[in-house]
Each structure stands twice: as structure tokens, then as C-alpha cells.
Amino acid sequence: MTPFGDTCSAINMIIVDESQRGRGLGRQLTSAVMELAGDRECRLTATSDGLPLYEKLGVRCDASNRPPPGRYWSRRYT
């Protein structure tokens, strides 16, 4: 998590190796980083592979910042 002052932060590319998926590691890592962010708004840059997990954790799409298909997704949560 990279803080930008007291109001904003960025989370970039939390990726779990394919052989380690399904063990809750991505959820644990993402939850821990979101907790570190505190009350800051977060911008999450990720692949669409993690989208179901991020949505379960309350991440919502900022459609105004969506890159072309096949690239990374930019997400925001408050």
C-alpha cells in the first residue's frame, strides 16, 4: 500500500502464484493491506482474475478509469 497524504492510497498487483491459490492467501493479503490504508480512499490496480475476490471485499469499479480489455483493472473502495 502506497499512501498519498492522509486521504488516498494505492494498492498494486497483489498476485498469488497459481499453485498457491484457493488457500485464502489473496484474501488475507488484500484484507491486511486494506486495513493498513485506514480511512484513506484506495485505488487498486489488478488483473481481472482477482475481480471476484475484490468485489467480495467491497471493492467497486470506477468505470471512468477502466483500461482496454486484457489490461489491468483500476478499482476504488471507500
ZADO-1210 file (C-alpha; in nm, 4 decimals, padded with zeros to 6 digits):
<atoms>
<atom x="00.0000" y="00.0000" z="00.0000" code="MET" pos="1"/>
<atom x="00.1366" y="00.3353" z="-00.1014" code="THR" pos="2"/>
<atom x="-00.0143" y="00.6280" z="00.0903" code="PRO" pos="3"/>
<atom x="-00.0646" y="00.9646" z="-00.0776" code="PHE" pos="4"/>
<atom x="-00.1134" y="01.2008" z="00.2133" code="GLY" pos="5"/>
<atom x="-00.3925" y="01.1356" z="00.4597" code="ASP" pos="6"/>
<atom x="-00.6759" y="01.0823" z="00.2128" code="THR" pos="7"/>
<atom x="-00.5640" y="00.8497" z="-00.0662" code="CYS" pos="8"/>
<atom x="-00.3565" y="00.5363" z="-00.1233" code="SER" pos="9"/>
<atom x="-00.2741" y="00.2853" z="-00.3945" code="ALA" pos="10"/>
<atom x="-00.2646" y="-00.0940" z="-00.3862" code="ILE" pos="11"/>
<atom x="-00.0874" y="-00.2510" z="-00.6812" code="ASN" pos="12"/>
<atom x="-00.0888" y="-00.6050" z="-00.8156" code="MET" pos="13"/>
<atom x="-00.1474" y="-00.8487" z="-00.5310" code="ILE" pos="14"/>
<atom x="-00.0859" y="-01.1747" z="-00.7148" code="ILE" pos="15"/>
<atom x="-00.0852" y="-01.5234" z="-00.5642" code="VAL" pos="16"/>
<atom x="00.1053" y="-01.7925" z="-00.7526" code="ASP" pos="17"/>
<atom x="-00.1328" y="-02.0279" z="-00.9297" code="GLU" pos="18"/>
<atom x="-00.0029" y="-02.3272" z="-00.7297" code="SER" pos="19"/>
<atom x="-00.0933" y="-02.1487" z="-00.4028" code="GLN" pos="20"/>
<atom x="-00.4429" y="-02.0279" z="-00.4946" code="ARG" pos="21"/>
<atom x="-00.7508" y="-02.1447" z="-00.3099" code="GLY" pos="22"/>
<atom x="-00.5885" y="-02.1198" z="00.0334" code="ARG" pos="23"/>
<atom x="-00.7165" y="-01.7748" z="00.1257" code="GLY" pos="24"/>
<atom x="-00.3786" y="-01.6054" z="00.0787" code="LEU" pos="25"/>
<atom x="-00.5111" y="-01.3391" z="-00.1579" code="GLY" pos="26"/>
<atom x="-00.7940" y="-01.2567" z="00.0811" code="ARG" pos="27"/>
<atom x="-00.5548" y="-01.2361" z="00.3773" code="GLN" pos="28"/>
<atom x="-00.3067" y="-01.0149" z="00.1929" code="LEU" pos="29"/>
<atom x="-00.5706" y="-00.7851" z="00.0484" code="THR" pos="30"/>
<atom x="-00.7561" y="-00.7537" z="00.3793" code="SER" pos="31"/>
<atom x="-00.4331" y="-00.6708" z="00.5636" code="ALA" pos="32"/>
<atom x="-00.3361" y="-00.4043" z="00.3104" code="VAL" pos="33"/>
<atom x="-00.6855" y="-00.2519" z="00.3168" code="MET" pos="34"/>
<atom x="-00.6630" y="-00.2348" z="00.6958" code="GLU" pos="35"/>
<atom x="-00.3279" y="-00.0533" z="00.6692" code="LEU" pos="36"/>
<atom x="-00.4933" y="00.2037" z="00.4444" code="ALA" pos="37"/>
<atom x="-00.7254" y="00.3001" z="00.7288" code="GLY" pos="38"/>
<atom x="-00.9739" y="00.5695" z="00.6255" code="ASP" pos="39"/>
<atom x="-00.7903" y="00.6581" z="00.3060" code="ARG" pos="40"/>
<atom x="-00.9644" y="00.6079" z="-00.0259" code="GLU" pos="41"/>
<atom x="-00.7807" y="00.3300" z="-00.2098" code="CYS" pos="42"/>
<atom x="-00.7086" y="00.2745" z="-00.5737" code="ARG" pos="43"/>
<atom x="-00.6489" y="-00.0904" z="-00.6549" code="LEU" pos="44"/>
<atom x="-00.4712" y="-00.1876" z="-00.9751" code="THR" pos="45"/>
<atom x="-00.5198" y="-00.5559" z="-01.0527" code="ALA" pos="46"/>
<atom x="-00.5917" y="-00.8120" z="-01.3198" code="THR" pos="47"/>
<atom x="-00.9475" y="-00.9275" z="-01.3787" code="SER" pos="48"/>
<atom x="-00.8531" y="-01.2686" z="-01.2283" code="ASP" pos="49"/>
<atom x="-00.8889" y="-01.1224" z="-00.8797" code="GLY" pos="50"/>
<atom x="-01.2113" y="-00.9364" z="-00.9529" code="LEU" pos="51"/>
<atom x="-01.4458" y="-01.1819" z="-00.7728" code="PRO" pos="52"/>
<atom x="-01.2352" y="-01.1639" z="-00.4558" code="LEU" pos="53"/>
<atom x="-01.2051" y="-00.7846" z="-00.4645" code="TYR" pos="54"/>
<atom x="-01.5795" y="-00.7439" z="-00.5132" code="GLU" pos="55"/>
<atom x="-01.6433" y="-00.9708" z="-00.2116" code="LYS" pos="56"/>
<atom x="-01.4179" y="-00.7392" z="-00.0109" code="LEU" pos="57"/>
<atom x="-01.6238" y="-00.4345" z="-00.1108" code="GLY" pos="58"/>
<atom x="-01.4155" y="-00.3020" z="-00.3992" code="VAL" pos="59"/>
<atom x="-01.6226" y="-00.1189" z="-00.6586" code="ARG" pos="60"/>
<atom x="-01.5325" y="-00.0369" z="-01.0165" code="CYS" pos="61"/>
<atom x="-01.4541" y="00.3172" z="-01.1175" code="ASP" pos="62"/>
<atom x="-01.5684" y="00.2823" z="-01.4781" code="ALA" pos="63"/>
<atom x="-01.4194" y="00.6197" z="-01.5698" code="SER" pos="64"/>
<atom x="-01.0719" y="00.4728" z="-01.5143" code="ASN" pos="65"/>
<atom x="-01.1118" y="00.1337" z="-01.6854" code="ARG" pos="66"/>
<atom x="-00.8321" y="00.0423" z="-01.9292" code="PRO" pos="67"/>
<atom x="-00.8836" y="-00.1589" z="-02.2503" code="PRO" pos="68"/>
<atom x="-00.9850" y="-00.5287" z="-02.2173" code="PRO" pos="69"/>
<atom x="-00.6995" y="-00.7629" z="-02.1280" code="GLY" pos="70"/>
<atom x="-00.5173" y="-00.4988" z="-01.9277" code="ARG" pos="71"/>
<atom x="-00.5300" y="-00.4159" z="-01.5591" code="TYR" pos="72"/>
<atom x="-00.8440" y="-00.3052" z="-01.3811" code="TRP" pos="73"/>
<atom x="-00.8479" y="00.0012" z="-01.1631" code="SER" pos="74"/>
<atom x="-01.0731" y="-00.0244" z="-00.8602" code="ARG" pos="75"/>
<atom x="-01.1777" y="00.2053" z="-00.5845" code="ARG" pos="76"/>
<atom x="-01.3329" y="00.1458" z="-00.2448" code="TYR" pos="77"/>
<atom x="-01.4100" y="00.3691" z="00.0476" code="THR" pos="78"/>
</atoms>
